Amino acid sequence: MMPRGERLRAENGDANVTGERLRQRRKELNITQIDMIQRIEVATGGLWSPALQDYKRLEGGRRTCLDIETVCLAKILNCSAGWLLGDAEPEPIITGTVPKAHSTDLREAS
């Protein structure tokens, strides 16, 4: 049992397990961090608008990633949330082209 006040960490000490795969998938799709932030803003209708430093901390494993953020990121990157969380799935799920920042709206996705 963890002492009171301690936070659960990944085996490598990171605050999340999504950062490495988030960075990997973003780079596979040739999306910059700035473009990723714009896509997040559009997809959430401005409800989540991370600063560049905050996004870098997320990818670097120095910031926790909420479950709803993981789902949003997976939809933007066209992969499963399970894969971002470290599932042994061999490759991200690719169902088509990655939408541009101006056309990504997760509020309408089911």
N, C-alpha and C positions, 0 to 999 in steps of 0.2 A: 504494500500500500504506500502511495506517495504521501510525504508529509503535507500537512495542510498548507495551502498557499502555493504549492509547486504546480507547474503546468506540465501537462503531458507533452512529450516531445517525440519526434521521430528517432529511430535508432542512431542516426548521425548527429543528433542534437538540434536539428532544424525545428522550427515552429510549425512546419507543415510538410506534407509528403507530396504536395502537388507542384511545388516550385520547379523542380528539375524537369518534369514532364511538360509543364506549362511552357517553359522556355524552349524545350525540344520541339514541341508541336508548332509553336509560334514561328520558330526559325524554319521548320520544314515548309511552312506556308508562305515564307518570305514576308512576314508581317513585322513591322517595327514595333517597338514598345509604345511609341507615340500613337501609331495607328491602332494598336490594341486598346489603348485608353479611349480613343475616340469611338471605337466599336462598342466598348463597354457602356459608355455614356449613351449612345444611341439605343443600344439593346435594352437598357433599363429606363429609358425615357428620362435620363438625367438623375435618377434616384441613386445611382452609384457612379461617382465621378472621381476616380482615384487620381491623386497627384502622381507625377512620374516617379518621385522618390518612393511613394507608397507601393506603386506597382513593382518597382525594382526590389523592394523588400519582400514582396509576395513571391516573385520568381526566385529570389535568393534564399528563401526559406526562413527569413527573419521575421515574418509576420504570419499570423494564423490566417487561414482561409475558411470562411464560413461555408456551410453546406450550400446555401443558396448562391453564394459567389462561385463555388465550384460548378454548379449546374449551369450558371450563366456563362462561365468561361468555356465549358465543354460545348455548349451550343454555338458559341462564337467560333470556336476552333474546329467544329464539326467532328467531334470525337465523343466518346462516352465519359461521363463523370467518373465511372469506375476506373477507366484507364488513367485518368488524371490522378486518381487516388492510389494508383499503384497496382491495379489489377494486372494479372498476368496475360491479359489479352494481347496477342502478338502485335497488332497495329491499331491505330485509331480508326474509328469507323468513318469512312468517307462515302457520303451519299450524293455528292454533287460538288459544285463549286462553292467556295467560301464567299458568303455575301459581303459586299462592300459595306463600309461603316454607315453610309446613308440609307441602306436598305435592310439592316439587321434590326429586327424588332422582336425581342423575346416575349414582350407582353402579349403578343398575338399568337405565339407558338404554344402548342399543347404538349 
